[in-house]
Amino acid sequence: MKNSYIVDSTCNEMRIDRWIRNYLGKIPQSLIEKSLRAGKIKLNKKKIKSSHKVKTDDKIDLFNFEFKESIAQKKIKFEPSKEIIRSNENQIIDNNEDFIVLNKSSGISVQGGTKSKKNLVDIFAKSEIFQNTKPYSVHRLDKDTSGVFIIAKKRESAQLLTSLFRLRKVHKTYLAICHGVIEKNSGEWSDNLIRYDGNKKIVEKAKTYFKVLDKNSEATLVELKPITGRKHQLRKQLFSIGQPIFGDTKYRLRNSDKGLNKNLMLHSYQIRFMIKDIKHTYTALIPDYFKKLLKAKRLTFLDLK
């Protein structure tokens, strides 16, 4: 059995193995490599390696290539209502020909997965803003973290922005309300954070600059500028010094919160970067629940208007 596909412009310069996973499912890399070697996957009638990059209008032929995702592997497709699309469009801070910037709400994932349904990529894929293209996610922001988030409109823009993030040329500022008192008013945290990929233990270096904006015996409002971009970096670092973020259900002290907050008090406040000598600065105003806790904890912050 033979199936053929034509590469569209949104996939220009994409690796063949990534194209396969994007369009055919979460296929193991080992199966892709084996199929390429066996000639079951050909590009323009030629055998290629997994690192080969496809181009617009290339023809991909699959010969007797079958793979069925298990229920656990399948991404959940989310079909947003008009109201959900409109409410997220209302969060847009900037909309230009290359990307949109929005003030992401807490509780919504960037992309769909086995554990999350409602997500920004599926929402904006149905928006008229992306009528002649599709949304590209170029960086991460935890589901429960609010604030500045960028979605590219074109593959070329996505590649550029992804490179800027990878090269640490995008400068991010977060705000967090955490338990207790951070004694030093400013400084740097350098840690070795541990995560697991299956049973494999992975140690990653993490670096963050911090500045205390206000504090008292109950809580601290802190400005955070991560240099590295590790998973849950800020949440892990604050937990490790004994001052976890309010509303964090994963990295928290025993008996902390006690139902006080339903939202994670971590907000991506500002992003700065430069493209073609033009400076871009985007600020996302803090949400009402964040302001409410600041008031309850007698902390002061002058939000930008």
C-alpha positions, 0 to 999 in steps of 0.5 A: 500500500502506498500513500503520498503527500505534498509538503506545504509551505508551512513545513518548508525546511522541516526535518522529515522525522518531525514532519512525520510526527506532526502529520502522522502521529507520535511515532517512535524515532526508532521506527522512523529510522528503520522505515527510512533505511528500508525505503518505506519512506521516500522523498521525491522517490529517493531514500533519505536520512531522518535529518533531511529537511523537506521543502515546499512541494516535495513529494513524500511517499510511504510504502506499507507504513502503518502505525496506530497510536495508542489511546495514551499517545494520542493528543486530544483535539480541542474544538473551541467555541466562538466564545472561547476564541473571542475571549482569547482574542481579547487577550491580544496585546499586539498583532502583526504580520509575523506573530501575536502577543497575548496575555495568557490566562492561567489554567490554559495549556499552550498545546494539547496533549494526553492530559490537557484538552483546552489549549491555545494552539487549537483555539487560534487555529480556528481564529480568523487571525490565522485564516491563511496560516496556522499558529506556531508555538515558539516557547513554553509557559506552564498551564497555570502561569499567566502572562506574556506569550508569543505565537508565530504566524509563519514558519519563518517567523517561528524559526527566528523566534525559536532561535532567539529563545534558544540563544537566550536573546529574549529577556523575560521578567516574571512576578511571583508572590511566595510564602514567607520572607526572602532575606536577601533583597537581590541576587542570583540563584544557580542550581542543579535541578533534577528531572526524570525522563522515564527512569532516567535521572537528568540534572540541569543547571539553572540560573535566575536573577531575583529582586525583592519588590516588597515583603513582610513576615507573611509573604514576598513579592519577587521579580524573577529574570530566568537566564536558563529555561528549565522546566518549572525552573522558578517554581523549583528554585523558590521551593528549594529555598523554602519560599514556594509560590502561593497556589502551587500544588506541586512544589509546596510545603506541607499544610501551605495554602489550605485552599487560600488560592486556586491560581498559581501566583506566577505571572510572565510580566514582560518580554524584551527582544530585538529583531532587525535592530528594532526593539520589542517590549511587551508587558502583560498587566497582572490579573485581578486574582494576583492583585487581590492576594497582593492586597490581602498580604499587604504587598505593594506593586505599581503595575504599568498602564 
